Amino acid sequence: MQTKKTTFLVIGGGPAGYVAAIRAGQLKLPTMLIEGQQLGGTCLNIGCIPSKALIHAAQEFGKAAHWASGSPLGIAVDRPRIDITKTVQWKDGIVKKLTGGVGALLKKNGAEVVRGWARIIDGKTVEVSAPDGGEALMRIECEHLVLATGSVPVELPFLPFSEHVWSSEQALSPSSLPQTMVVVGAGYIGLELGMAYAKLGVKVTVVESAARILPAYDEELGKPVMSALARLGVAVRLSCSVTGYDAQARQVSVRADMGDEFNVPAEKVLVAVGRKARLDGYGLESLSLEMAGRCVKVNDQCMTSMRNVWAIGDLTGEPMLAHRGMAQGEMVAEIASGRKRRFDPLAMPAICFTDPEVVSVGLAPGSSPGDELVTGFFPFAANGRSMTLESTDGFVRVVARADTHVIVGWQAVGAGVSELAAAFAQSIEMGSRLEDVAATIHAHPSLGEAVQEAALKALGHALHI
């Protein structure tokens, strides 16, 4: 068997892994990356990017359907139709372009991509099998081993994935649109895709065991989304649990907390109850690493309990965000090259691409008991740009320390607010105060005016409410 040697070896070509390999290559470390499927991981292939493409297509189709029933803008169109096969082809084209770009960047920066499946022998040695699962192709010896194996959808034992019970991956490449769908889970994945399918004309029911939607976000952020679900005709069953699926009858059985049981029609069931770290299938157990529950435990430099064995991205647990994994990958490459770094961000945006969108960065009101905080709230109903976009639901909210006015959190819900996330994070990382944001001249008309007005409101003198 062929044996190769390298300094920096990455297992997994998702956002965390490929960024680590690119940065290591830039720093002139001999670098190799092992990937058995397409470069880009879940995010580029079956997650972030394709889901946003499908969401955009559904949004445009929904607009056309809205105009067909009459529009205050004076636009009149015939009833729209959608060729979902063509939509999926368009989405796949975007994915292909991006994954090809990742490969080009790795090559440009001197990182060698090894196509195949990794099996860890020890902390310095990995064996690689052919992508089709055949016999071992080579053995790679390394100085630094970086684990970036990502995560997989959680599968419910009584709802195994199948032709009719979908994971989020299957929901992103439908061959046709079902008439009815039940979405299990009202977190960000379930609501993003559930709303998209509803806009495409599917009768959607969302079943959530918690007492409200988006339980990972604070309650106020979910209220405009709940109103939007009602306008779309999406039925939301809160404090309820799915107990099974009858594929022949095409119906889901549901039990409410009070004990009532009922059935919901469902040609397809989308299970969106979360993701879990990918721990199996590549010999991780041979390392006997210290674990944090079902994730690999790391310190603030992404070091595991073994010297020069690193873990980054979803493998290290929540929050499972691509941009978190990217930042960790960049950091690990720099540490391996001799630089001093640690992972201790003040702000890490979380975005839910529902309609309206939801953004949360830093602390929310009441999330840090004992701290004296002040908040400022500005509704989009008072924002001119929101009015011209026909989307006045939602708000921007800022959270700051009462004594110093240093900003520690931002939340927003509304059309297009995902684009405000970078400014929110920057203001926190740079230690901005309410006065800094309030004194900044924001472009008019724009959603950004609501950011300034929220800061002014926290200071007690908003201008437009």
C-alpha positions as CSV (number, residue, x, y, z in Angstrom):
1,M,0.0,0.0,0.0
2,Q,1.3,3.5,-0.9
3,T,2.2,5.7,2.1
4,K,2.3,9.5,1.9
5,K,3.4,12.0,4.5
6,T,2.1,15.5,5.2
7,T,2.1,18.1,8.0
8,F,-1.6,19.1,8.1
9,L,-4.2,16.4,7.3
10,V,-7.9,17.3,7.3
11,I,-10.7,14.7,7.3
12,G,-13.8,16.3,5.7
13,G,-14.2,18.9,3.0
14,G,-17.1,20.9,4.4
15,P,-16.9,24.6,5.3
16,A,-14.7,23.9,8.4
17,G,-12.4,21.5,6.7
18,Y,-11.9,23.2,3.4
19,V,-11.2,26.6,5.0
20,A,-8.7,24.9,7.3
21,A,-6.9,23.3,4.4
22,I,-7.0,26.5,2.3
23,R,-5.5,28.6,5.2
24,A,-2.9,25.9,5.9
25,G,-1.9,26.0,2.3
26,Q,-1.6,29.8,2.3
27,L,0.7,29.4,5.3
28,K,2.9,27.0,3.3
29,L,2.1,24.0,5.5
30,P,2.2,20.7,3.4
31,T,-1.6,20.0,3.4
32,M,-3.9,17.2,2.4
33,L,-7.7,17.0,2.6
34,I,-9.7,13.7,2.5
35,E,-13.3,13.8,1.1
36,G,-15.4,10.9,0.0
37,Q,-18.2,12.9,-1.6
38,Q,-18.4,16.4,-3.1
39,L,-16.3,19.2,-1.7
40,G,-18.3,21.7,0.3
41,G,-19.9,19.3,2.7
42,T,-23.5,19.6,3.9
43,C,-23.6,23.4,3.6
44,L,-22.8,23.7,-0.1
45,N,-24.3,20.4,-1.3
46,I,-27.4,19.6,0.8
47,G,-27.8,22.4,3.3
48,C,-27.3,26.2,3.4
49,I,-26.8,26.9,-0.3
50,P,-29.4,24.7,-1.9
51,S,-32.0,25.5,0.8
52,K,-31.6,29.2,0.2
53,A,-32.0,28.6,-3.6
54,L,-35.2,26.7,-3.1
55,I,-36.4,29.3,-0.6
56,H,-35.7,32.1,-3.2
57,A,-37.6,30.2,-6.0
58,A,-40.5,29.7,-3.7
59,Q,-40.5,33.4,-2.7
60,E,-40.6,34.4,-6.4
61,F,-43.4,31.9,-7.2
62,G,-45.3,33.1,-4.1
63,K,-45.0,36.7,-5.4
64,A,-46.4,35.8,-8.8
65,A,-49.3,33.9,-7.1
66,H,-50.0,36.9,-5.0
67,W,-50.0,39.2,-8.0
68,A,-52.4,36.9,-9.8
69,S,-55.0,37.5,-7.2
70,G,-54.5,41.3,-7.4
71,S,-51.7,43.6,-6.3
72,P,-51.8,47.1,-4.9
73,L,-48.7,47.8,-7.1
74,G,-50.9,47.6,-10.2
75,I,-49.3,44.4,-11.4
76,A,-51.6,41.9,-13.0
77,V,-50.4,38.4,-14.1
78,D,-52.0,35.1,-15.0
79,R,-51.9,32.2,-12.5
80,P,-48.3,31.1,-12.3
81,R,-47.0,27.5,-12.8
82,I,-43.7,26.0,-11.7
83,D,-41.6,23.2,-13.2
84,I,-40.0,21.9,-10.1
85,T,-37.6,19.7,-12.1
86,K,-36.2,22.8,-13.7
87,T,-36.0,24.6,-10.3
88,V,-34.0,21.7,-8.9
89,Q,-31.7,21.8,-12.0
90,W,-31.1,25.5,-11.4
91,K,-30.3,24.9,-7.7
92,D,-27.9,22.1,-8.7
93,G,-26.1,24.4,-11.1
94,I,-25.4,26.8,-8.3
95,V,-24.1,24.0,-6.1
96,K,-21.9,22.7,-8.9
97,K,-20.4,26.1,-9.5
98,L,-19.6,26.6,-5.8
99,T,-18.2,23.2,-5.1
100,G,-16.0,23.5,-8.2
101,G,-14.8,26.8,-6.8
102,V,-13.8,25.2,-3.6
103,G,-11.7,22.6,-5.5
104,A,-10.0,25.4,-7.4
105,L,-9.2,27.3,-4.3
106,L,-7.7,24.3,-2.6
107,K,-5.5,23.6,-5.7
108,K,-4.5,27.3,-6.0
109,N,-3.3,27.3,-2.4
110,G,-1.4,24.0,-2.6
111,A,-3.7,21.8,-0.6
112,E,-3.9,18.3,-2.1
113,V,-7.4,16.7,-2.2
114,V,-7.6,13.0,-1.7
115,R,-10.8,11.5,-3.0
116,G,-11.9,8.6,-0.7
117,W,-13.1,7.6,2.7
118,A,-10.9,8.0,5.7
119,R,-10.4,5.5,8.5
120,I,-8.3,6.7,11.5
121,I,-5.6,4.2,12.5
122,D,-4.1,6.5,15.3
123,G,-3.6,10.2,15.9
124,K,-0.8,10.3,13.3
125,T,-2.1,7.8,10.7
126,V,-5.1,7.6,8.4
127,E,-6.0,5.0,5.8
128,V,-8.0,6.0,2.7
129,S,-10.4,3.7,0.8
130,A,-11.8,4.3,-2.6
131,P,-14.9,6.6,-2.9
132,D,-17.0,3.5,-3.9
133,G,-16.0,1.8,-0.6
134,G,-13.4,-0.5,-2.1
135,E,-10.1,-1.6,-0.7
136,A,-7.7,0.9,0.9
137,L,-5.8,3.1,-1.6
138,M,-3.2,4.6,0.6
139,R,-2.0,5.4,4.1
140,I,-1.3,9.0,5.1
141,E,1.0,10.0,8.0
142,C,0.7,13.5,9.5
143,E,1.9,15.8,12.2
144,H,-1.5,17.5,12.7
145,L,-4.8,15.6,12.3
146,V,-7.9,17.8,11.9
147,L,-11.3,16.2,12.3
148,A,-14.0,18.1,10.3
149,T,-16.5,15.3,9.7
150,G,-19.6,17.5,10.2
151,S,-23.1,16.3,11.2
152,V,-26.1,14.3,10.0
153,P,-29.8,14.8,10.3
154,V,-31.4,13.2,13.4
155,E,-33.6,10.3,12.4
156,L,-36.5,9.3,14.6
157,P,-36.6,5.5,15.3
158,F,-40.4,5.4,14.5
159,L,-40.0,7.6,11.4
160,P,-37.0,6.2,9.5
161,F,-36.1,8.1,6.3
162,S,-37.7,6.6,3.2
163,E,-39.5,7.5,0.0
164,H,-42.2,9.2,2.0
165,V,-40.4,10.3,5.2
166,W,-37.8,12.9,4.1
167,S,-34.7,14.4,5.7
168,S,-33.9,17.9,4.8
169,E,-31.6,16.6,2.1
170,Q,-34.4,14.8,0.3
171,A,-36.7,17.8,0.6
172,L,-34.2,19.9,-1.4
173,S,-34.4,17.7,-4.5
174,P,-38.1,16.8,-5.0
175,S,-39.0,15.2,-8.3
176,S,-42.6,16.5,-7.9
177,L,-44.5,18.5,-5.4
178,P,-46.8,16.7,-2.9
179,Q,-50.3,17.9,-2.2
180,T,-49.8,17.6,1.6
181,M,-46.8,17.6,3.9
182,V,-46.2,17.3,7.6
183,V,-43.1,19.0,9.0
184,V,-41.9,17.5,12.3
185,G,-40.1,20.3,14.2
186,A,-40.6,24.0,14.2
187,G,-37.0,25.0,14.4
188,Y,-35.2,26.9,11.7
189,I,-34.8,24.0,9.2
190,G,-38.4,22.9,9.5
191,L,-39.9,26.4,9.2
192,E,-37.6,27.5,6.3
193,L,-38.5,24.5,4.2
194,G,-42.1,24.3,5.4
195,M,-42.8,27.9,4.4
196,A,-41.0,27.3,1.0
197,Y,-43.3,24.4,0.3
198,A,-46.3,26.3,1.4
199,K,-45.5,29.1,-1.1
200,L,-45.2,26.4,-3.8
201,G,-48.8,25.4,-3.2
202,V,-48.4,22.5,-0.8
203,K,-50.7,22.1,2.2
204,V,-48.3,22.1,5.1
205,T,-48.8,21.2,8.7
206,V,-46.0,21.8,11.3
207,V,-45.9,19.7,14.4
208,E,-43.8,20.9,17.3
209,S,-43.4,19.4,20.8
210,A,-42.6,22.8,22.4
211,A,-45.2,25.4,23.2
212,R,-44.0,27.8,20.6
213,I,-42.2,27.9,17.2
214,L,-38.4,28.6,17.0
215,P,-37.8,27.6,20.6
216,A,-34.0,28.3,20.2
217,Y,-34.8,32.0,19.7
218,D,-36.4,34.4,22.1
219,E,-40.2,34.4,22.0
220,E,-40.7,37.9,20.5
221,L,-38.8,37.0,17.4
222,G,-41.2,34.2,16.6
223,K,-44.4,36.2,16.7
224,P,-44.1,37.8,13.2
225,V,-43.1,34.4,11.8
226,M,-46.2,32.8,13.4
227,S,-48.4,35.5,11.8
228,A,-46.8,34.8,8.4
229,L,-47.4,31.1,8.8
230,A,-51.1,31.8,9.4
231,R,-51.3,34.0,6.2
232,L,-49.7,31.2,4.2
233,G,-52.3,28.7,5.5
234,V,-49.8,26.6,7.4
235,A,-51.4,24.7,10.3
236,V,-49.2,24.8,13.4
237,R,-49.7,22.2,16.0
238,L,-47.8,23.1,19.2
239,S,-47.2,21.0,22.3
240,C,-47.8,18.0,20.1
241,S,-45.7,14.9,19.1
242,V,-45.8,12.7,16.0
243,T,-46.2,9.1,17.0
244,G,-46.1,7.4,13.6
245,Y,-46.8,7.4,9.9
246,D,-49.1,5.2,7.9
247,A,-47.6,5.2,4.4
248,Q,-50.5,3.4,2.9
249,A,-53.1,5.8,4.2
250,R,-50.7,8.7,3.8
251,Q,-51.4,10.2,7.2
252,V,-49.4,11.1,10.3
253,S,-50.6,10.2,13.8
254,V,-50.2,13.0,16.3
255,R,-50.6,13.1,20.1
256,A,-51.2,16.4,22.0
257,D,-49.7,17.0,25.5
258,M,-53.3,16.7,26.9
259,G,-53.5,13.2,25.5
260,D,-55.7,13.8,22.5
261,E,-54.8,11.9,19.4
262,F,-55.6,12.8,15.7
263,N,-54.4,12.1,12.2
264,V,-53.0,14.6,9.6
265,P,-52.9,13.9,5.9
266,A,-49.4,13.8,4.5
267,E,-48.1,12.6,1.2
268,K,-44.6,13.4,2.5
269,V,-43.2,13.9,6.0
270,L,-40.2,16.2,6.6
271,V,-38.4,15.3,9.8
272,A,-36.5,18.4,10.9
273,V,-35.8,17.7,14.6
274,G,-32.1,18.7,14.5
275,R,-28.7,17.4,13.6
276,K,-26.0,15.4,15.4
277,A,-22.3,15.1,15.1
278,R,-21.0,12.5,12.7
279,L,-19.1,10.1,15.0
280,D,-19.4,6.8,13.2
281,G,-17.8,5.2,10.1
282,Y,-14.3,6.6,10.1
283,G,-12.6,5.1,13.2
284,L,-13.0,7.9,15.6
285,E,-13.3,5.4,18.5
286,S,-9.6,4.4,17.9
287,L,-8.5,7.8,19.4
288,S,-10.4,7.5,22.7
289,L,-11.0,11.2,22.8
290,E,-12.6,13.0,25.6
291,M,-16.3,13.7,24.7
292,A,-18.8,16.4,25.6
293,G,-22.0,14.3,25.3
294,R,-22.3,13.2,21.7
295,C,-19.7,15.6,20.5
296,V,-15.9,15.8,20.6
297,K,-14.7,18.0,23.5
298,V,-12.3,20.8,22.5
299,N,-10.7,23.8,24.3
300,D,-10.7,27.4,23.1
301,Q,-8.1,26.5,20.4
302,C,-10.1,23.5,19.1
303,M,-7.6,21.1,20.6
304,T,-8.9,17.7,21.6
305,S,-7.6,15.6,24.5
306,M,-4.8,14.3,22.2
307,R,-1.9,16.4,21.2
308,N,-2.0,17.7,17.7
309,V,-5.4,16.2,17.1
310,W,-8.0,18.9,16.4
311,A,-11.7,19.0,15.9
312,I,-13.7,21.7,14.2
313,G,-17.2,22.5,13.0
314,D,-20.4,20.5,13.8
315,L,-18.3,17.7,15.3
316,T,-17.7,19.9,18.3
317,G,-21.4,20.6,19.0
318,E,-23.6,23.6,19.1
319,P,-24.0,26.1,17.5
320,M,-23.8,24.0,14.3
321,L,-23.2,27.0,12.0
322,A,-21.0,26.9,8.9
323,H,-19.5,30.3,9.7
324,R,-18.5,29.0,13.1
325,G,-16.7,26.0,11.5
326,M,-15.0,28.3,9.0
327,A,-13.6,30.5,11.8
328,Q,-12.4,27.5,13.7
329,G,-10.7,26.0,10.7
330,E,-8.9,29.2,9.9
331,M,-7.7,29.4,13.5
332,V,-6.5,25.8,13.7
333,A,-4.4,26.3,10.6
334,E,-2.8,29.4,12.0
335,I,-2.0,27.7,15.4
336,A,-0.5,24.7,13.5
337,S,1.8,27.2,11.7
338,G,3.0,28.7,14.9
339,R,0.7,31.7,15.4
340,K,-1.1,32.4,18.7
341,R,-4.9,32.3,18.4
342,R,-8.0,31.2,20.4
343,F,-11.6,30.9,19.6
344,D,-13.5,33.3,21.8
345,P,-16.0,35.3,19.7
346,L,-18.1,38.0,21.3
347,A,-20.7,37.7,18.5
348,M,-21.8,34.8,16.3
349,P,-24.9,35.6,14.2
350,A,-27.6,33.0,13.9
351,I,-30.0,33.5,11.0
352,C,-33.3,31.8,10.2
353,F,-34.3,32.3,6.5
354,T,-38.0,32.2,7.1
355,D,-40.3,34.9,5.7
356,P,-39.8,37.2,7.6
357,E,-36.2,36.4,8.3
358,V,-34.8,36.2,11.8
359,V,-31.4,37.3,13.1
360,S,-30.0,37.0,16.6
361,V,-26.5,38.1,17.6
362,G,-25.1,38.2,21.2
363,L,-27.3,38.6,24.2
364,A,-31.1,38.8,24.2
365,P,-33.1,40.6,26.9
366,G,-33.3,38.4,30.0
367,S,-30.6,36.0,28.8
368,S,-28.0,37.1,31.3
369,P,-29.6,37.3,34.8
370,G,-27.9,39.7,37.1
371,D,-26.7,42.0,34.4
372,E,-28.3,45.4,34.2
373,L,-29.3,45.8,30.5
374,V,-31.2,48.4,28.5
375,T,-33.0,47.7,25.3
376,G,-34.2,49.7,22.3
377,F,-36.9,48.6,19.9
378,F,-37.9,50.0,16.5
379,P,-40.7,48.5,14.5
380,F,-40.5,48.2,10.7
381,A,-44.0,49.5,10.5
382,A,-42.4,53.0,11.0
383,N,-39.6,52.4,8.4
384,G,-40.1,53.8,4.9
385,R,-38.0,51.2,3.1
386,S,-40.1,48.4,4.7
387,M,-43.3,50.1,3.4
388,T,-41.9,50.2,-0.2
389,L,-41.1,46.5,0.1
390,E,-44.6,45.7,1.2
391,S,-43.2,44.1,4.4
392,T,-43.7,46.1,7.5
393,D,-43.9,43.1,10.0
394,G,-41.0,42.9,12.4
395,F,-38.5,45.0,14.3
396,V,-34.9,45.7,15.2
397,R,-33.9,45.5,18.9
398,V,-30.6,46.4,20.5
399,V,-29.4,45.2,23.9
400,A,-26.7,47.2,25.8
401,R,-25.2,47.4,29.3
402,A,-27.1,50.0,31.3
403,D,-24.0,51.6,32.9
404,T,-21.6,51.8,29.9
405,H,-24.1,51.6,27.0
406,V,-21.7,49.0,25.4
407,I,-23.8,46.9,22.9
408,V,-24.0,43.2,23.8
409,G,-26.8,42.0,21.5
410,W,-29.0,42.6,18.5
411,Q,-32.1,40.9,17.3
412,A,-34.2,41.5,14.2
413,V,-37.1,40.0,12.4
414,G,-38.3,41.2,9.0
415,A,-37.8,41.0,5.3
416,G,-34.1,41.1,4.3
417,V,-32.8,41.5,7.9
418,S,-30.2,38.7,7.3
419,E,-28.1,41.3,5.5
420,L,-27.9,43.3,8.8
421,A,-26.2,40.5,10.6
422,A,-22.6,41.5,9.7
423,A,-23.1,45.0,11.0
424,F,-24.7,43.7,14.2
425,A,-21.7,41.4,14.8
426,Q,-19.1,44.1,14.0
427,S,-20.7,46.5,16.4
428,I,-20.4,44.0,19.3
429,E,-16.8,42.8,18.4
430,M,-15.6,46.4,18.1
431,G,-17.1,47.4,21.5
432,S,-19.5,50.0,20.1
433,R,-21.7,51.9,22.4
434,L,-25.3,53.0,21.8
435,E,-24.1,56.5,21.2
436,D,-21.7,55.3,18.4
437,V,-24.6,53.7,16.4
438,A,-27.0,56.5,17.1
439,A,-24.5,59.1,15.8
440,T,-23.8,57.1,12.6
441,I,-25.4,58.5,9.5
442,H,-27.4,55.7,8.0
443,A,-28.5,55.8,4.3
444,H,-32.1,56.8,3.6
445,P,-34.3,55.0,2.8
446,S,-32.9,51.7,4.1
447,L,-33.6,49.0,6.7
448,G,-30.4,50.3,8.4
449,E,-32.3,53.3,9.6
450,A,-34.1,51.0,12.0
451,V,-30.8,50.1,13.5
452,Q,-30.0,53.7,14.3
453,E,-33.5,54.3,15.6
454,A,-33.3,51.3,17.9
455,A,-30.1,52.7,19.4
456,L,-31.8,56.1,19.8
457,K,-34.8,54.5,21.4
458,A,-32.5,52.8,24.0
459,L,-31.1,56.3,24.7
460,G,-34.6,57.7,25.2
461,H,-35.0,59.8,22.1
462,A,-36.0,57.9,18.9
463,L,-36.9,60.3,16.1
464,H,-39.5,58.4,14.1
465,I,-41.7,56.7,16.8
